[in-house]
């Protein structure tokens, strides 16, 4: 008898449950689809920048690209490119050369100082190239280029940045209006 009463009570359990009212129907918000640059387009921009930077040096005193340019597109933000260079292929301290001669140190520093404005001009040109290649992106999308500079431990880095960061929205980058931060 108790078993029958228990089964009866369990079978009535759904009676106390309520049916949830459906949520008010609202129109779904449609996010506009932002255009994307193809991987090959980003690859072409990387190669263009690497070629431009490698042209800063000369055969006798070359510049050294330590990290090829790498670019990516961040949804809702824009394009970001990075690279690492040494404005001079500097000599290294080895067991056979325990110190760098003062004359060589001065020459390396002089070359770095001379090449820094050329690198900045190449970076500004790269931002413009990024903006032109991303013409289909919204004008507010950001174009960012960061170049880290390498120095030997023995070098005088007075007045030299460790990193140069340039950025602008796509519209400003296309016209050459960019912000530069020497860090």
N, C-alpha and C positions, 0 to 999 in steps of 0.2 A: 504494500500500500504506500509506504513511504517512497518507494522507488517510482511508482506511478505519479505521485505528487511532485517529485523532483523533476521528472521528465516534463510534466505539464508546465511547471514554472519555467524551465529552460526554454520550452517552445514558445512561451509568451514574452521572452526577453526582447525580441525585436519590436514589440509593441511600444516599448518605452523609448526606443531610439527615434530620433527625429531625422527627417530628410533635410539635408542642408539646402538652403535656397541658392539658386545659381547666382553667380556674381553678375552685376550689371554689365551688359555688353558695351564695351568701349572699342573705339577704333584703335587697332594696334599702331604704335608709333613706328614709323618707317625711318630707319637711319639711312641717310644718303650714302651710297656706296662711293668711297673715295677711289679714284683711279690709282693703279699701281704701276710702277715702272717694272719692266721685264728684267729678269736676271741678266740678260745679255746687255741691256742698256746700262745697268749698274756696272757690269764688267767693263764696258767700253769707257765709262767715266773713270774707273780705276786705272785702266791702262793709259788713258790720256794724261791723268795727273802724274803717274809714275814717269811717263816719258818727258813731261814738262820739267819735273823736278830733276831728273837725271841730266837734263841739258844745262843745269846751272853750273856744274863743274866743267873742267876741261881735261884733256887726255893726260896732262902732266900732274894735275892736282884735282883728281875727281872727287865728287861728292859721293857719299855712300848711302844707299837706301837700305835701311836695316829691316824694314817691314813694308812690304808692298801695301799700297792703299787698299783699304777694305771699306765697302759701303753697304749700307742697309737702309731699308725704308721702315719706319716705325708707324704703325697705324695711328691716325689721329695726331701725329706730331710732324713728320716730314722725313727728310733724308739726312743721314749722318755718315760721314766718312772720316777715317783715321789713318795715320801713317806715322812712321818713325824714321828719322833720317839723321845722319851726321853730315853737317855742311862741309866737312873736310875729312878725307880718309887719313886719320891721324895715326902716327906711329904708336906702337904699344911698348910698354916696359916688358922686357923679357930677361931671362938669365944672362943673355949676351949684351943687352943694353939696359943697364940698371936705372938710368935716368935719361930724360929727353933734354938735349942741349937747349940752352936759353934761346938761341937764334931760331931754332925750329919751333919752340913754344910761341915765340912772338909771331912768326909767320902763320902758324895755325890760327892764332887768335885774330890776326889781321884778316885772313881769308874768311873766317866766320863772320866777322863784323861786316865785311864787304858783301857777303852772300845773303845775309839776313833780309835786307830789303827786296832782293830778287825773289827769295822764297815767299815773302809776304805778297808780292805782286802775283806770283804763280798761284798762291792760295786764293787770292781775290778773283782771279780768272777762273779758277775751279768752281767757286761758288756761283759765278755767272753761268758756267757750263751746266752745273747742277740745276739751276733755275730754268734754263732754256730746255734742258732734257725733260724736266718735270712740268712743262707748260700746262699739262692737263690737271695738275694738282691745284687745289685751292690756293689763292694768293696768300693766305695766312699760314700755310704750311712752312715749317722751319727748314732752313738749309744750314747744316753745321759741318765744319771741317776742323779737325784737331790734328796738329802735327807735333809730336814729341821730338825733342832734340837731344842727341847723345853727345856727351863730353867725356874725355878721359879724366881719370882721377887727378892727374898732374896739371890739368889745364886751368888757366885763369878764366873764370866764367863771369867776371865782373860785367854787369850791364847786359848779359845774355840771358834770354828766357829759357826755361826748361821745356816749356810747351807754348804753342801759339794756338789760340782758339778763335775762329772766325765764325760768325753766325748772322743770319738775317732771315726775314720771312721771304718766301719765294719771289714776291713782287719786288721787294727792295734789292734782293740779290741780283735779279735780272738787270737792274739799272745801276748796279755797282755800289749801292749803299749798304755797307756791312759794318758790323761792330767787331773790333779786334781786341782780344785780351792777351797780353803777354803774361804768362804765369811762371 
